[in-house]
Amino acid sequence: MTVGRTSTGPAAAAHLGASEIAAALRAIGVEAKAASRSLAILPSARKDRALRAMAAAIEAGRADLRRENERDLEAGRAAGLEPALLDRLRLSERVVDQMIAGLHQVAALADPVGAISELQVRPNGLRVGKMRIPLGVIGIIYESRPNVTADAAALCLKAGNAVILRGGSEAIHSNRAIATLLRAGLVDAAVDPAAIQLVGVVDRRAVLELLRLEGLVDLVIPRGGESLIRFVVENTRIPVIQHYKGVCHTYVDRDAEAAKAVAITVNGKAQRPSVCNATETLLVHREAAPRLLPELALALHERGVELRVCAESAALLGGSVPHREATEDDYRAEFLDLILAVRVVASLDAAIEHIQRYGSDHTETIVTESYTRAMRFLREVGSSTVLVNASTRFADGYELGLGAEIGISTTKLHAYGPMGARELTAEKFVVFGDGQIRD
Amino acid sequence: MTVGRTSTGPAAAAHLGASEIAAALRAIGVEAKAASRSLAILPSARKDRALRAMAAAIEAGRADLRRENERDLEAGRAAGLEPALLDRLRLSERVVDQMIAGLHQVAALADPVGAISELQVRPNGLRVGKMRIPLGVIGIIYESRPNVTADAAALCLKAGNAVILRGGSEAIHSNRAIATLLRAGLVDAAVDPAAIQLVGVVDRRAVLELLRLEGLVDLVIPRGGESLIRFVVENTRIPVIQHYKGVCHTYVDRDAEAAKAVAITVNGKAQRPSVCNATETLLVHREAAPRLLPELALALHERGVELRVCAESAALLGGSVPHREATEDDYRAEFLDLILAVRVVASLDAAIEHIQRYGSDHTETIVTESYTRAMRFLREVGSSTVLVNASTRFADGYELGLGAEIGISTTKLHAYGPMGARELTAEKFVVFGDGQIRD
């Protein structure tokens, strides 16, 4: 294998010059592009066989994974990584089980590629339809969790795409071990192993060189914090799936039922506060606030949620439940923690305006028994997932029925919201004629 | 009205400094963004009424259009514009008729916005679907033909988007006159006239400032030559619909019928050679070449087509039909003229390889009576429009049943191939619950 590939250690990579890094990344891009051509026309059964062979290889390689992961964990401890980061880095048996289950799940999904839809007959007899095709080569740039290596590779393969994976340097040994097993699975299924490329160069300049592979890489998906995403967007002309942050709202409407309002709000905020689809702001209709806010606040407080409330909420709560005053910044915050901004709004319109002004186009829900107001909320809120009487936590590819998720787009171009295998494809026009020419 | 808007003459614009141009464009962007919010939820009937009112305004304003167009034509003649460019600039009665008919046609199309598709019921009872929504604000940057002003505005409005139009400086009076009439139509239908913005600043720096309106403009569509498209791509972080060029292929297969092969090839090349879906290269299967190539060459020659052929073709043609030797460059050329590159290929695979290597992902057709080979060509050729036994000239939004066309994308992200109103929309997830929370 060549420099910069999965076989190259970080020691070797540390000595690479800028032009060597550029050459290594270009070689990866060229190999991936070539592999993408054969992948595009690979029958579904072969892709699914490869996915199951990848799962078997991971299963057989558990000892390798443990050993290589331990090297990363040791280096992480030596470098003083925080416990939360070490935890994300750890390939526990449970995480490995999930990786294997994920590969089988993706194998079981329907193949999006090749389906022809919307076939219509034109007046001149031409039959025109759209056929789903892969995008080509997907670049994934991600941070600490090494299980992303398997999840992302599986979805890209399912959709007929080659993938270039660039994980965090702190997980390099784990990522290499996973990629090596995945490629062994491809070989077992007689699929070109070049379909899965891991960038073995730890140097950060490798990311920049990956971002310069215009014409070889068709889409870049950064998975990580806001700074990573901004860095990617500002340093490439390749299309990027952008997912900046999730400032999600639960809006308790005038006509909300108390039990649903409490369950949905508490679940949205407290069930898993560290993720992007957790509720960050609770909006309550003014006419419902005296009836519902004290009960909502108490339930949230009992789950350990700190409340940052508007003046009107504070007056209603009085001394019944601890709270502090919300600042303007609190309404824009992605707390990712047991903290909730709370605001009373004068109307459904005011709730929609608040979401438009402070939201992040991620996910919003309305709790209401009013058909008309539910429909208005669904239509008028422009976020990528809009729910009625359900927790914001459902904004997730698996929960929404995509089978798996490669990321969440909060910009509307190409895909909007959770993205599964289908969102890693495009459609071309196919035309069945019998000699038609234009007049 | 403010500086830089439709009311501002080129004389005034010529005196604007860089910061004034930037401020003028930002003001246009802010107005368009605000208008896009109300447009997004405008009922279909109101949009269609506006489109018909725009058509009526153009009809009533024919004299204005003639006068303002004459100013552009005079300036163009004085500046020594070529006859072909003057011709594209001219708003003849026929072109105005087409603009009016186009507005009525777009009014008659189905509204893509609001439709919910793929509704599925999840095991927990959640009903999950996708609702089509507008993109927001579309920026269109185009060259001489002023009728694009009406066509583009109509499609953007149909899909619920605000539009910012930036036409060529040589058509500024015509474009202003058209935009003024279109906005009058919006007012007649009680739709916010800010939905249609024309950049009145002739200075080229205005294009750069338009390209900097990230966050206000959601998509940029350049319509024009390769240099315009490269300029746009290299100067913006806003997503761009890229349509570089059309190097379209007609492939006459081993099993082609002679009459179809001749009709489709001649139509593809000669019916309108100046457009992007005209055939630029003819590929002929080696086993069909002795039977079909002389007949094909003669028919093309009789239509005035210059043939640039490979050595094998030359040997087959001998002295029967005039031809010259093709260079490597000829296989990459978008002639847009009565010139055709011709090459004999050894197999279907070789034809597909040639297309992959020299093509532009625009449009390719196969002429064949073989079911299996037709299906292989359809599946394996990755271009945005792939046809069987039909002329490449059908790669056009209207011919493919989109009702109208805003452009053709030759990159796969967001849209691929001819784009109609639906391609100016996105889809958000909508979820109907009755109290569901996550475990």
Interface residues (C-beta under 8 A of the other chain):
Chain A: R37 A40 I41 G114 Q120 R122 L126 V128 M131 I133 L135 G136 D218 L219 V233 E234 R237 P239 E257 A259 K260 A263 I264 V266 N267 Q271 R272 Q356 T365 L378 R379 E380 G382 S383 S384 T385 V386 L387 V388 N389 A390 S391 R393 F394 A395 E399 L400 G401 T411 K412 L413 H414 Y416 G417 P418 A426 E427 K428 F429 V430 V431 F432 G433 D434 G435 Q436 I437 R438
Chain B: R37 A40 I41 G114 Q120 R122 L126 V128 M131 I133 L135 G136 D218 L219 V233 E234 R237 P239 E257 A259 K260 A263 I264 V266 N267 Q271 R272 Q356 L378 R379 E380 G382 S383 S384 T385 V386 L387 V388 N389 A390 S391 R393 F394 A395 E399 L400 G401 T411 K412 L413 H414 Y416 G417 P418 A426 E427 K428 F429 V430 V431 F432 G433 D434 G435 Q436 I437 R438
